[in-house]
């Protein structure tokens, strides 16, 4: 019985030390805004991340508007992502990728590329 209690204590302490963020943090959406450029035209977007997935809605050159579904890889302090989207004005599929980096407890910044909207910078909040 005593070895079982010791193993349970060691496991509990290990989980406490190596899991600094509560699982409930994934339940709270993390919104962001993005501004970028493609062919000398300013592009805008807004997005939200929850459960390791994201949705970003943006507009680009000549009023092209669409949405991208993103998949994040949640690592400590950094979250790279890849995505695919659809832009109705050009009836085109877009590919995107980028990274979000935590700068403080409640703020993150990012950089990304979208095949329709070009390169962009992002800033967001963690609620």
Secondary structure, 3 states (H helix, E strand, C coil): CHHHHHHHHHHHHHHHHHCCCCHHHHHCCEEEEEEEEECCEEEEEEEEEECCEEEEEEECHHHCEEEEEEEEEEECCEEEEEEEEEECCCCEEEEEEEEEEECCCCEEEEEEEECCCEEEEEEEECC
